[in-house]
């Protein structure tokens, strides 16, 4: 019986570690552990928490390919761009990389044919490349939509009319031509349907971000004061004023705690932290490599989500899947309605505080810190963990793959030899 062979195309993958890259890598590792042969085409990233290879990804390192754009003259770059426009039809970022990636993809396919393509955001370009290759090879493609495009990103920066048109046109083309579209949340799916995909119908499934099973013992013991950890950068999309004001109020009431941030924080808040008398209570660490980060998070009493003040939380934040894997109480300072709120509703050990209500943030944190260490812990089979459990997510993808490979010319006998429909 043949092994299912998948070409996985993305712009975010280790060794460049940040949220989208980690979601992609965890999925590839989990699918490989199920016996699938996955080859990854990716691009080097300029934004990341870490950029050196770690043992975490050693089992898939030989399957990750970074097509190189050779140094060329200005004229050759122009000619390559024109060629890219002929190939992909759109003046989008990544088309020169796409030509090199396509060459490598055809070589890999010639050596051993692929059965299926998976294309993954944050960029739309992997979808364009994936659809082109899937048509060449007459195989199905699964397109994943991890993020809003910039033109429909809540609270995002303004986008030019030209770029907005391109995002919409490409999104509609990809969504209609993919054999299956996956979204991590119903909220994001409906946001696309209400904006760039209005009036379209295509095969779609909701597949949450994948969690992990820790390879270390979760033998945590509470200390004398509550310790809270946030993993990830706190940049311009996060409103910290209400949180800082709430923490200052708790300090003034004599409540002791530690708040640890692993990542980059907006520079404008650094002097505020000091002037508000919080320097002793807020500890800022450099970003850590993924395995180190997860081990460190296991040492804390609470894990915290800080979400932007969207009218509604449409995103499934990638760190939710990692937090859920560590079976810790989670505090979410998030929109009162949306994806995070739905996961937390009526669940023990999950605490949602409306990020537009400073008093609720203060009162919620005060109660949790005063109740510590008698904090209610999440139940073993809570709603969030049930959604991100790697077993469940992999089974969902296996069902999707099997269904696609049984349609039309994409027929395989029990994941084995292909035959015509």
C-alpha positions as CSV (number, residue, x, y, z in Angstrom):
1,X,0.0,0.0,0.0
2,X,1.4,3.4,-1.0
3,X,2.0,6.2,1.5
4,X,-0.2,9.3,1.1
5,X,2.2,11.9,-0.3
6,X,1.4,15.6,0.3
7,X,3.0,18.9,-1.0
8,X,2.6,21.5,1.8
9,X,3.0,25.1,0.6
10,X,3.3,28.0,3.0
11,X,5.2,31.2,3.8
12,X,5.6,30.3,7.5
13,X,7.6,27.4,8.8
14,X,10.5,26.5,11.0
15,X,13.2,27.2,11.7
16,X,11.5,30.6,11.6
17,X,9.2,30.3,14.7
18,X,6.2,32.5,15.1
19,X,2.5,31.8,15.5
20,X,1.6,30.7,11.9
21,X,4.8,28.8,11.5
22,X,4.3,26.8,14.7
23,X,0.7,26.0,13.8
24,X,1.9,24.7,10.4
25,X,4.8,22.7,11.8
26,X,2.7,21.0,14.5
27,X,0.3,19.9,11.9
28,X,3.0,18.5,9.6
29,X,4.6,16.6,12.5
30,X,1.3,15.1,13.5
31,X,0.4,14.0,9.9
32,X,3.9,12.5,9.5
33,X,3.4,10.6,12.7
34,X,0.3,9.1,11.0
35,X,2.6,7.7,8.2
36,X,2.1,10.4,5.6
37,X,5.0,11.6,3.4
38,X,4.8,15.5,3.5
39,X,7.2,17.7,1.6
40,X,7.1,21.4,2.6
41,X,7.9,24.4,0.4
42,X,8.4,27.6,2.4
43,X,10.1,31.0,2.4
44,X,12.5,32.5,4.9
45,X,10.7,34.9,7.3
46,X,11.7,38.3,8.5
47,X,9.6,38.2,11.7
48,X,10.1,35.4,14.2
49,X,10.6,34.5,17.8
50,X,13.5,32.2,17.0
51,X,15.3,31.2,13.7
52,X,17.6,28.3,14.6
53,X,16.9,24.7,14.1
54,X,15.8,22.9,17.3
55,X,15.3,19.2,18.1
56,X,11.5,19.9,18.1
57,X,11.5,19.8,14.3
58,X,14.3,17.3,13.7
59,X,11.9,14.6,12.5
60,X,10.7,16.7,9.6
61,X,13.8,18.8,8.8
62,X,14.7,16.7,5.8
63,X,11.3,17.3,4.3
64,X,11.4,21.1,4.5
65,X,12.6,23.0,1.3
66,X,13.5,26.6,1.0
67,X,13.7,27.4,-2.8
68,X,16.4,29.9,-3.3
69,X,16.1,33.0,-5.5
70,X,19.5,33.3,-7.1
71,X,21.2,36.7,-7.3
72,X,20.4,38.2,-10.6
73,X,20.8,41.5,-12.4
74,X,18.0,44.1,-12.3
75,X,17.0,43.2,-15.8
76,X,16.8,39.5,-15.0
77,X,14.6,40.4,-11.9
78,X,12.3,42.4,-14.2
79,X,12.1,39.5,-16.7
80,X,11.5,37.0,-13.8
81,X,8.7,39.3,-12.6
82,X,7.1,39.3,-16.0
83,X,7.4,35.6,-16.2
84,X,5.7,35.4,-12.7
85,X,2.9,37.6,-13.9
86,X,2.4,35.2,-16.9
87,X,2.3,32.2,-14.5
88,X,0.2,33.6,-11.7
89,X,-1.8,36.4,-13.4
90,X,-1.5,38.8,-10.4
91,X,1.2,41.4,-9.4
92,X,1.4,40.0,-5.9
93,X,4.4,39.6,-3.5
94,X,6.2,36.3,-3.9
95,X,5.9,35.6,-7.6
96,X,9.7,35.4,-8.2
97,X,10.0,32.9,-5.3
98,X,7.0,31.1,-6.8
99,X,8.9,30.3,-10.0
100,X,11.8,28.7,-8.1
101,X,9.3,26.9,-5.8
102,X,7.4,25.6,-8.9
103,X,10.6,24.2,-10.4
104,X,11.4,22.4,-7.2
105,X,7.9,21.1,-6.8
106,X,7.9,19.6,-10.3
107,X,11.2,17.9,-9.5
108,X,9.9,16.4,-6.3
109,X,6.7,15.3,-8.1
110,X,8.8,13.7,-10.9
111,X,10.9,11.8,-8.3
112,X,7.7,10.6,-6.6
113,X,4.2,11.9,-7.5
114,X,2.2,13.8,-5.0
115,X,-1.4,12.7,-4.2
116,X,-2.6,16.0,-2.7
117,X,-1.6,19.7,-2.2
118,X,-2.1,21.7,1.0
119,X,-1.7,25.5,0.7
120,X,-1.6,27.6,3.9
121,X,-1.8,31.3,4.7
122,X,-0.8,33.9,6.1
123,X,0.0,34.9,2.5
124,X,-2.4,34.2,-0.4
125,X,0.4,33.3,-2.7
126,X,0.7,29.7,-1.6
127,X,-2.9,29.2,-2.7
128,X,-2.1,30.5,-6.2
129,X,0.9,28.3,-6.5
130,X,-1.0,25.3,-5.0
131,X,-3.9,25.6,-7.4
132,X,-1.6,25.9,-10.4
133,X,0.3,22.8,-9.4
134,X,-2.8,20.8,-8.5
135,X,-4.2,21.5,-12.0
136,X,-0.9,20.5,-13.6
137,X,-0.8,17.2,-11.7
138,X,-4.6,16.5,-11.7
139,X,-4.8,16.1,-7.9
140,X,-6.9,17.8,-5.2
141,X,-5.9,20.8,-3.2
142,X,-6.9,21.8,0.4
143,X,-6.6,25.6,0.9
144,X,-6.4,26.7,4.5
145,X,-7.4,30.3,5.5
146,X,-5.7,31.1,8.7
147,X,-6.1,34.9,8.8
148,X,-8.1,37.7,7.3
149,X,-6.5,39.3,4.3
150,X,-5.2,42.8,5.1
151,X,-8.2,44.5,3.5
152,X,-10.7,42.8,5.8
153,X,-8.5,42.6,9.0
154,X,-10.4,44.1,11.9
155,X,-8.7,47.2,13.2
156,X,-6.1,46.8,10.5
157,X,-4.3,49.5,8.6
158,X,-6.0,51.0,5.5
159,X,-5.3,49.2,2.3
160,X,-5.2,50.9,-1.2
161,X,-8.1,50.3,-3.6
162,X,-5.8,48.4,-5.9
163,X,-4.6,46.0,-3.2
164,X,-8.2,45.6,-1.8
165,X,-9.4,44.6,-5.3
166,X,-6.5,42.1,-5.7
167,X,-7.2,40.5,-2.3
168,X,-10.8,40.1,-3.1
169,X,-10.3,38.8,-6.6
170,X,-7.6,36.3,-5.6
171,X,-9.6,35.2,-2.5
172,X,-12.7,34.5,-4.6
173,X,-10.7,32.7,-7.3
174,X,-8.9,30.5,-4.8
175,X,-12.0,29.7,-2.7
176,X,-14.0,28.6,-5.7
177,X,-11.2,26.5,-7.3
178,X,-9.9,24.7,-4.2
179,X,-11.3,21.2,-3.7
180,X,-11.7,21.9,0.0
181,X,-11.3,25.1,2.1
182,X,-10.5,25.0,5.8
183,X,-10.9,27.7,8.4
184,X,-9.8,27.6,12.1
185,X,-13.0,29.2,13.3
186,X,-16.6,29.7,12.2
187,X,-16.1,33.4,13.0
188,X,-13.3,33.8,10.5
189,X,-15.2,31.8,7.9
190,X,-18.3,34.0,8.2
191,X,-16.2,37.1,8.2
192,X,-14.8,36.1,4.8
193,X,-18.3,35.2,3.5
194,X,-19.6,38.6,4.6
195,X,-16.8,40.5,2.9
196,X,-14.5,39.1,0.1
197,X,-16.4,35.8,-0.5
198,X,-19.9,37.2,-0.6
199,X,-22.3,35.1,-2.7
200,X,-19.9,32.2,-3.2
201,X,-20.3,28.6,-2.1
202,X,-17.5,26.0,-1.9
203,X,-16.7,22.9,0.1
204,X,-15.5,24.1,3.5
205,X,-14.7,22.7,6.9
206,X,-13.8,24.2,10.2
207,X,-10.5,22.7,11.5
208,X,-9.2,24.3,14.6
209,X,-5.5,24.9,15.2
210,X,-3.8,21.7,16.4
211,X,-2.5,21.2,19.9
212,X,0.2,18.9,21.1
213,X,1.0,16.2,23.7
214,X,3.8,17.5,26.0
215,X,6.9,15.3,26.0
216,X,7.6,16.4,29.5
217,X,5.9,15.8,32.8
218,X,3.4,18.4,33.9
219,X,4.4,18.2,37.6
220,X,3.6,21.8,38.4
221,X,3.3,23.0,42.1
222,X,1.9,26.4,43.0
223,X,4.2,28.9,44.7
224,X,3.4,31.5,47.3
225,X,2.0,34.1,44.9
226,X,0.1,33.8,41.6
227,X,2.3,33.8,38.5
228,X,0.9,34.7,35.1
229,X,2.6,34.2,31.8
230,X,1.9,35.6,28.3
231,X,3.7,33.9,25.4
232,X,4.1,36.1,22.3
233,X,4.6,39.7,21.2
234,X,2.5,42.6,22.5
235,X,2.5,44.9,19.6
236,X,0.3,47.7,18.2
237,X,-2.8,45.6,17.8
238,X,-3.0,44.9,21.5
239,X,-4.5,47.5,23.8
240,X,-2.6,47.3,27.1
241,X,-3.8,50.5,28.9
242,X,-6.8,48.8,30.8
243,X,-4.6,45.9,31.8
244,X,-1.8,48.1,33.2
245,X,-4.3,50.3,35.0
246,X,-5.9,47.2,36.5
247,X,-2.6,45.8,37.6
248,X,-1.6,49.1,39.2
249,X,-4.9,49.1,41.1
250,X,-4.2,45.6,42.5
251,X,-0.7,46.7,43.6
252,X,-2.2,49.7,45.4
253,X,-4.6,47.2,47.2
254,X,-1.6,45.3,48.4
255,X,-2.2,42.2,46.1
256,X,1.1,40.5,45.2
257,X,1.6,38.7,41.8
258,X,4.1,38.2,39.0
259,X,3.2,38.9,35.3
260,X,5.7,37.5,32.9
261,X,5.9,38.4,29.2
262,X,7.9,36.2,26.8
263,X,8.2,38.3,23.6
264,X,8.5,41.9,22.4
265,X,6.3,44.6,24.1
266,X,5.5,48.0,22.6
267,X,8.3,50.4,23.6
268,X,5.8,53.1,24.5
269,X,4.6,51.0,27.4
270,X,8.1,50.4,29.0
271,X,8.3,53.8,30.6
272,X,4.6,53.6,31.6
273,X,5.3,50.3,33.4
274,X,8.0,52.0,35.4
275,X,6.1,55.2,36.2
276,X,3.0,53.1,37.3
277,X,5.1,51.3,39.9
278,X,4.8,47.9,38.0
279,X,8.4,47.2,37.2
280,X,8.7,44.9,40.1
281,X,5.6,43.0,39.1
282,X,6.0,42.7,35.3
283,X,8.9,40.7,34.0
284,X,9.8,40.9,30.3
285,X,11.8,38.0,28.8
286,X,13.2,37.6,25.3
287,X,11.2,35.2,23.0
288,X,12.1,31.6,23.4
289,X,12.4,28.7,21.0
290,X,9.1,26.6,21.0
291,X,10.1,23.7,23.1
292,X,11.8,26.0,25.7
293,X,8.7,28.2,25.8
294,X,6.2,25.4,26.4
295,X,8.3,24.0,29.2
296,X,8.5,27.4,30.8
297,X,4.8,28.0,30.5
298,X,4.2,24.8,32.5
299,X,5.8,26.5,35.5
300,X,3.1,29.2,35.8
301,X,-0.2,29.3,37.6
302,X,-2.2,31.1,34.9
303,X,-1.7,31.6,31.1
304,X,-3.1,34.7,29.6
305,X,-4.5,35.7,26.2
306,X,-4.5,39.4,25.2
307,X,-6.7,40.0,22.3
308,X,-7.3,43.1,20.3
309,X,-10.5,45.1,21.0
310,X,-12.4,43.8,17.9
311,X,-16.1,44.3,17.8
312,X,-16.3,40.5,17.8
313,X,-13.5,38.0,18.2
314,X,-13.4,36.2,14.8
315,X,-9.9,34.7,15.2
316,X,-8.8,31.5,16.8
317,X,-5.6,32.6,18.3
318,X,-2.8,30.1,17.7
319,X,-1.6,30.2,21.3
320,X,-4.9,28.9,22.5
321,X,-4.0,25.5,21.1
322,X,-0.7,25.5,23.0
323,X,-2.2,26.8,26.2
324,X,-4.9,24.1,26.0
325,X,-2.2,21.4,25.7
326,X,-0.7,22.4,29.1
327,X,-4.1,22.0,30.9
328,X,-3.6,25.3,32.8
329,X,-6.2,27.9,33.9
330,X,-6.4,30.5,31.1
331,X,-7.3,34.1,31.5
332,X,-8.5,35.7,28.3
333,X,-8.8,39.5,28.1
334,X,-10.8,39.4,24.9
335,X,-13.9,40.6,23.2
336,X,-17.0,39.5,25.1
337,X,-18.4,37.8,22.0
338,X,-16.5,35.6,19.6
339,X,-14.4,32.6,19.2
340,X,-12.5,32.7,22.5
341,X,-15.7,33.6,24.4
342,X,-17.5,30.6,22.9
343,X,-14.7,28.2,23.9
344,X,-14.7,29.5,27.5
345,X,-18.4,29.7,28.0
346,X,-19.6,27.5,31.0
347,X,-16.2,25.9,31.3
348,X,-14.2,25.5,34.6
349,X,-10.7,26.9,34.6
350,X,-11.3,29.4,31.8
351,X,-11.8,33.1,32.7
352,X,-13.0,35.6,30.1
353,X,-12.7,39.3,30.9
354,X,-14.2,41.9,28.5
355,X,-11.2,43.8,27.1
356,X,-13.3,47.0,26.7
357,X,-14.3,47.0,30.4
358,X,-11.4,48.1,32.7
359,X,-13.4,47.5,35.9
360,X,-14.2,43.9,34.8
361,X,-10.6,43.3,34.1
362,X,-9.5,44.6,37.5
363,X,-12.3,42.8,39.4
364,X,-11.7,39.5,37.6
365,X,-7.9,39.5,38.2
366,X,-8.4,40.5,41.8
367,X,-10.8,37.6,42.5
368,X,-8.4,35.1,40.8
369,X,-5.4,36.4,42.6
370,X,-7.2,36.4,46.0
371,X,-8.6,32.9,45.5
372,X,-5.1,31.5,44.6
373,X,-4.0,28.8,45.2
374,X,-7.5,27.4,45.3
375,X,-8.0,28.1,41.6
376,X,-10.5,25.9,39.8
377,X,-8.6,23.9,37.1
378,X,-9.9,23.0,33.6
379,X,-11.6,19.7,33.3
380,X,-9.7,17.1,31.4
381,X,-12.1,17.1,28.4
382,X,-12.9,20.7,28.2
383,X,-14.4,22.2,25.0
384,X,-11.1,23.9,23.9
385,X,-8.9,20.8,24.4
386,X,-11.5,18.6,22.7
387,X,-11.3,20.9,19.6
388,X,-7.5,21.1,19.4
389,X,-6.6,17.5,20.5
390,X,-4.1,16.3,17.8
391,X,-5.9,13.0,17.5
392,X,-9.2,14.7,16.6
393,X,-7.6,17.2,14.2
394,X,-5.6,14.5,12.4
395,X,-8.7,12.3,12.1
396,X,-10.6,15.2,10.6
397,X,-7.9,15.8,8.0
398,X,-7.7,12.1,7.2
399,X,-11.4,12.1,6.6
400,X,-11.1,15.1,4.3
401,X,-8.2,13.6,2.3
402,X,-10.0,10.3,2.0
403,X,-13.1,12.0,0.7
404,X,-11.2,14.1,-1.9
405,X,-9.3,11.1,-3.2
406,X,-12.5,9.2,-3.8
407,X,-14.0,11.9,-6.0
408,X,-13.7,12.1,-9.7
409,X,-10.3,11.0,-10.9
410,X,-8.9,11.3,-7.4
411,X,-9.6,7.7,-6.4
412,X,-7.4,5.6,-4.1
413,X,-8.1,2.2,-2.7
414,X,-7.9,2.6,1.1
415,X,-5.2,5.2,0.7
416,X,-3.3,2.8,-1.6
417,X,-3.1,2.4,-5.3
418,X,-4.9,5.0,-7.4
419,X,-7.5,4.0,-10.0
420,X,-9.8,5.9,-12.2
421,X,-13.3,6.7,-11.0
